[in-house]
Amino acid sequence: MSQPTVGSCLAEGAARLKVAEIDQPHREARVLLAHALDVDQAAIIGYPERAVSDSDAYLALVERRAQGVPTAQLLERREFWSLPFRVTPDTLIPRPETETLVEAALAALTERKLAAPAILDLGTGTGCLLLSLLSESHGAMGVGIDRSAAAAAVARDNAERLGLAGRAHFLVSDWAAPLAGQFDLVVSNPPYIASSEIEGLQPEVAQHEPKLALDGGVDGLTCYRALAGELPRLLRPGGTVFLEVGAGQWETVAELLETVGLRVSEPIRDLAGISRCVAAQIA
């Protein structure tokens, strides 16, 4: 029996993924093969006759992807804000729309011209929000909090990998309960999917991403209510909070923040035009 080649592996993988109705099966097969061979994709593109000495690891990845495991979990990484973040089944996979929040928060920090701003990230997950902000604001210090000890461990690991561990500290807690200090900037991408809607999400999300990071309670707003009560004591004078919200939630969340005395800005929209972020400031 002839030895498998890059071309035969890609063809077999893409065919399996197509049957499983995975989007862009040829691209996914290429990404998985490059990962299995521990090479850049450029090292296999254009070399279909290159021998693959052990295709078993690759085919195992293809099978797991066909079963709905997200590609980011198979690769154990996802790029966000042009930074590589380690992801695991214990963390929500960073999404491009969340970069809308980072961009808006950085603009607020730049406008205030603070030498050493203090940043709080509530529900930190991979740490992508806090660490992206710290990577751009070199004098900043930050704290990330998550209810999941496993997620907080991933965030610490990402801080180490990105060379930001000296300015980022991660705690395991139910939101901001253990904090007594105040911050110039608070960011959060809390769970905002209504409990009854989770099973209707794409299978790779509903079955493979942590429900703790998805489930926002009966109406999807439970976490925002908890956060709103904490924000006035967490923000320094002039401090700003940025909260990611789901489609159709902006107005209700804005009202929650106004109820506790915060001044809400205009909606911040993502590239799809969805009101993705609520920004509010304490007087």
C-alpha positions in Angstrom: 0.0 0.0 0.0 1.4 3.4 -1.0 2.3 5.9 1.6 -0.2 8.8 2.1 0.7 12.1 0.6 -0.3 15.7 1.4 -2.6 15.5 -1.6 -4.3 12.3 -0.6 -4.6 13.3 3.0 -6.2 16.6 2.0 -8.6 14.9 -0.4 -9.7 12.3 2.2 -10.0 14.9 5.0 -12.0 17.4 2.9 -14.3 14.6 1.7 -15.0 13.5 5.3 -15.7 17.1 6.4 -18.0 17.8 3.4 -20.1 14.8 4.3 -20.3 16.1 7.9 -21.5 19.5 6.4 -18.6 21.4 7.8 -18.2 24.9 6.1 -15.1 25.3 3.9 -14.1 21.6 4.1 -11.0 22.1 2.0 -9.7 25.0 4.0 -10.4 23.1 7.3 -8.6 20.0 6.0 -5.6 22.1 5.2 -5.5 23.8 8.6 -5.8 20.5 10.4 -3.1 18.8 8.3 -0.6 21.7 8.9 -1.3 21.4 12.6 -0.9 17.6 12.6 2.4 18.0 10.8 3.5 20.9 12.9 4.3 23.1 9.9 3.0 26.3 8.5 0.2 26.0 5.8 2.7 27.4 3.3 4.8 24.2 3.8 2.0 22.0 2.4 0.4 24.3 -0.2 1.8 23.4 -3.6 3.4 20.1 -2.4 0.7 17.5 -3.0 3.2 14.7 -3.5 5.0 15.3 -0.2 4.9 12.0 1.8 3.0 12.0 5.1 4.7 9.3 7.3 1.9 9.2 9.9 -1.5 10.3 8.9 -3.3 8.8 11.9 -3.0 12.0 14.0 -4.4 14.1 11.2 -7.3 11.7 10.5 -8.1 11.7 14.2 -8.4 15.5 14.1 -10.6 15.3 11.0 -12.9 12.9 12.7 -13.2 15.1 15.8 -13.9 18.1 13.6 -16.5 16.1 11.7 -18.2 15.4 15.1 -18.5 19.2 15.6 -15.5 20.0 17.9 -14.5 23.6 17.0 -11.3 24.0 15.1 -9.9 26.4 17.7 -10.2 23.7 20.3 -8.5 21.2 18.1 -5.6 23.6 17.5 -5.8 24.9 21.1 -5.4 28.4 19.8 -7.4 31.3 18.3 -6.1 34.7 17.1 -7.7 37.7 18.6 -6.5 41.3 18.2 -3.6 39.8 16.2 -2.5 37.9 19.3 -2.4 34.1 19.7 -4.6 32.9 22.5 -4.7 29.4 23.9 -8.2 28.1 24.2 -9.6 25.0 25.8 -13.1 23.5 26.3 -13.2 25.5 29.5 -13.1 28.8 27.8 -15.3 30.6 25.3 -13.6 30.9 21.9 -12.8 34.6 21.2 -15.0 36.1 18.4 -14.1 38.8 15.9 -17.1 40.9 17.0 -15.6 41.2 20.5 -12.7 43.2 19.0 -15.3 46.0 18.7 -15.2 46.3 22.5 -11.3 46.4 22.6 -11.2 49.1 20.0 -13.7 51.3 21.8 -12.0 50.7 25.2 -8.6 51.6 23.8 -10.0 54.8 22.3 -11.3 55.7 25.8 -8.0 55.1 27.4 -6.2 57.1 24.7 -8.5 60.0 25.3 -7.9 60.1 29.0 -4.1 59.9 28.6 -3.6 58.1 31.9 0.0 57.0 32.6 -1.0 53.8 34.5 -4.6 53.0 34.1 -6.2 50.2 36.1 -8.3 47.7 34.1 -10.8 45.1 35.3 -12.1 42.3 33.1 -15.1 40.5 34.5 -15.6 37.0 33.2 -12.2 36.9 31.6 -12.2 33.5 30.0 -9.0 33.3 27.9 -8.1 36.7 29.1 -8.4 38.0 25.6 -10.0 41.4 26.5 -7.6 42.3 29.3 -4.5 41.0 27.6 -5.3 42.7 24.3 -5.8 46.0 26.2 -2.6 45.6 28.1 -0.6 44.8 25.0 -1.6 48.3 23.6 -1.5 50.3 26.9 2.0 49.7 28.1 1.7 51.4 31.5 -1.6 49.7 32.4 -2.2 47.1 35.1 -5.1 44.7 35.1 -7.2 42.2 37.0 -9.2 39.4 35.3 -11.9 37.5 37.2 -13.7 34.3 36.2 -16.0 31.9 38.1 -14.2 29.0 36.5 -10.8 28.1 38.0 -9.9 26.2 34.8 -10.6 29.3 32.7 -8.6 31.5 35.0 -5.7 29.1 34.6 -5.9 29.4 30.8 -5.9 33.2 31.1 -2.8 33.1 33.3 -1.1 30.9 30.8 -1.9 33.3 28.0 -0.5 36.2 30.0 2.8 34.2 30.4 2.9 33.4 26.7 2.3 37.0 25.7 4.9 38.4 28.2 2.2 40.2 30.2 2.1 38.2 33.4 3.8 41.0 35.3 0.9 43.4 34.6 -2.0 40.9 34.7 -3.5 39.2 37.8 -6.3 36.6 37.6 -8.7 35.6 40.4 -11.4 33.0 40.7 -14.6 34.6 42.0 -18.3 35.3 41.4 -17.9 38.6 39.5 -16.3 41.3 41.6 -17.1 40.1 45.1 -13.6 40.1 46.5 -12.5 43.4 45.1 -12.3 46.6 47.2 -10.3 48.8 44.8 -11.5 50.9 41.9 -10.6 50.9 38.2 -10.3 53.4 35.4 -11.7 50.9 32.9 -14.1 47.9 33.4 -14.7 45.5 30.5 -16.8 42.4 30.3 -18.2 39.9 27.7 -20.7 38.2 30.1 -22.9 35.2 29.2 -25.9 36.7 27.3 -27.7 33.8 25.7 -31.1 32.9 27.1 -31.1 29.5 28.7 -33.8 28.2 26.4 -31.9 29.3 23.3 -28.6 27.5 24.0 -29.6 24.2 22.5 -30.7 26.0 19.3 -27.2 27.4 18.7 -24.8 25.8 16.3 -23.9 22.3 17.6 -20.2 23.2 17.9 -21.2 26.0 20.2 -24.0 24.4 22.2 -22.2 21.0 22.6 -18.6 22.0 22.9 -18.3 25.5 24.5 -18.7 26.0 28.2 -22.4 26.7 29.2 -21.1 28.7 32.1 -19.8 31.2 29.5 -23.0 31.1 27.4 -25.9 30.9 29.8 -27.3 34.3 30.6 -30.4 33.0 32.5 -34.0 33.0 31.6 -33.9 36.2 29.5 -30.1 36.4 28.9 -29.8 39.4 31.2 -29.0 37.8 34.6 -25.4 38.7 34.5 -26.0 42.3 33.5 -28.2 42.8 36.5 -25.5 41.5 38.8 -22.8 43.6 37.1 -24.9 46.8 37.2 -25.2 46.6 41.0 -21.4 46.4 41.3 -20.2 49.0 38.8 -20.7 52.2 40.7 -18.3 51.1 43.4 -15.8 49.6 41.0 -15.3 52.7 38.8 -13.1 55.6 39.7 -14.3 59.1 39.0 -14.3 59.5 35.2 -14.1 55.7 34.8 -15.8 53.9 31.9 -17.3 50.5 31.5 -17.7 48.6 28.2 -20.1 45.6 28.1 -20.6 43.4 25.1 -24.2 42.5 24.5 -26.2 40.3 22.2 -28.3 41.4 19.3 -31.4 43.3 20.6 -30.1 43.7 24.1 -28.4 47.1 24.0 -31.4 49.2 25.0 -32.3 47.0 28.1 -28.7 46.9 29.3 -28.3 50.6 28.8 -31.4 51.2 31.0 -29.9 48.9 33.7 -26.8 51.0 33.8 -28.7 54.3 33.8 -30.7 53.0 36.8 -27.6 52.8 38.9 -26.5 56.3 38.0 -24.1 55.7 35.0 -24.2 57.9 31.9 -24.6 55.8 28.8 -23.0 56.8 25.5 -24.3 56.1 22.0 -24.4 52.4 20.9 -21.1 51.0 19.6 -21.8 48.8 16.5 -19.8 45.9 15.2 -18.9 45.4 11.5 -22.3 43.8 10.9 -24.0 47.0 12.2 -25.3 45.3 15.4 -25.3 47.4 18.6 -22.6 45.2 20.2 -21.3 47.2 23.1 -22.8 49.4 25.8 -20.4 52.1 27.1 -21.2 54.0 30.2 -19.3 56.4 32.5 -19.4 57.4 36.1 -19.5 61.1 36.8 
